[in-house]
Amino acid sequence: MNSFLPESCVRNALRQGIATLRDKNVPSYTLAAELLLLHTLGRSRTWLYAHPEEPLSETQTQAFSSLLARRAAGEPTQYLTGRQEFWGLEFEVTPDVLIPRPETEHVVEVALDRLAVRESRAGRKLTLTGEGLQIVDVGTGSGCIAIALAQELPGARFTATDVSGAALAVAKRNAARHSLADCVLFIESNLFCAFAADVGEKTSVATVHQAATGFGTRAARKSQAASNQARLFDLVVSNPPYIGRKEKGTLMREVREHEPEVALYGGEEGYEFYARLIAQAVHHVQPGGLLVLELGHNSLPAVQSLLDLPHWTSVGVTSDLAGIPRVIAAERTEAARTVALQDEA
């Protein structure tokens, strides 16, 4: 097969890889070439720069060449290496899940901050462990938000939902990778459909699929899944689909051609998904509980209008490092449950 690279040492391979990706206008071409070479060699960055003259075998050269060709053709580096860092943790990623972005870490930060404020207001200790809290990550994808929060809140119980069974399989493996399989219950569900029976919502209840992720014996797990029908949560977090389909042509090809559409597009405009998510969340957040959502670009005006009284209060917006509104958070009012039940009647 044709190769981008001759047989070479580490230094020459990296140099040629950088040049190849630069010539193909690949974003962050130096980092991409480095990560692909590290993946090919199964080595650390420290080793890479400490052994610049180490020769590459023909098999390694061809493997690196193949990865460079795929990256040059638009496949994301993270899908080629199968990993991405988030919240200081390494996550498996596949084309079945959205690649975790650094901006999404703001969701974790805001959730922890708002929980701490709530505990302080209630006069409880400020060392937050999450004891007794019920938390759900809606549209979990790789599981990065739920797993990051579970790492920080060992006393909480987590549920993570996704409409994609393939995505849930990845999330389950990530939970096991970080020894958190017993802390997170994974359920296949479209938004809150798996929890809808207790509030009489006009949606069918999705089949509940519980992974081999702890919660005691098989009988106990089955009982836990059945009891989900009546559960309310202290915290709902989500990074929902928020790109408008009309924007598809403007996306980078790495995103447009390779990341899962179900995790990208929130409707023609991009903010339609929030309306359904927030409307259903009213039924599933405890009075005084929290809702924390990642925002899409320019979605703040549409989303903020959905969080008006009487259902929500203490609405706050957090911007990312670029000054773009990135996270919106709200607290459910005590009156919201009563209003919601009246609406059903």
Secondary structure by P-SEA (a helix, b strand, c coil): cccccccccaaaaaaaaaaaaaaacccaaaaaaaaaaaaaacccaaaaaacccccccaaaaaaaaaaaaaaaacccccccccccccccbbbbbccccccccccaaaaaaaaaaaaaaaaaaaccccccccccbbbbbcccccaaaaaaaaaacccbbbbbbbccaaaaaaaaaaaaaacccccbbbbbccccccccccccccccccbbbbcccccccaaaaaaaaaacccccccbbbbbcccccccccccccccccccccccccccccccaaaaaaaaaaacccccccbbbbbbbcccaaaaaaaaaccccccbbbbbbcccccccbbbbbbccaaaaaaaaaac
